[in-house]
Amino acid sequence: MGAYRKALAAYPNDIHLRANFAYLAYLAKKYDTAIEQFDAMGDQYTTQSYWVSLAWYNRSRAYAYAS
């Protein structure tokens, strides 16, 4: 996950990068890291990420916040 942090340091406004980082952190059960990315993204959602759908993104986000 260090590579994503380095990339985000160089490109802090890259929503696709953040979305993919949140996705991988969520799958790894690193919910604190996923939440950091969700917070940075706000309500932005992109179809150009690993998330299959907005519904799955929202369910995963809610689960991470509840954990």
KAWOJO-V999899 format. One line per field, one symbol per residue. ss: DSSP state (H for helix, E for strand, - for the rest). psi: psi as a letter, one per 40 degrees, with the letter a starting at -180 (. if undefined). A space follows every 50 residues. Layout:
ss->???
psi->???
This chain:
ss->-HHHHHHHHH----HHHHHHHHHHHHH---HHHHHHHHHHH--------- ---HHHHHHHHHHHHH-
psi->edddddddddgeegdddddddddddddefgdddddddddddbehihefae hdidddddddddddde.
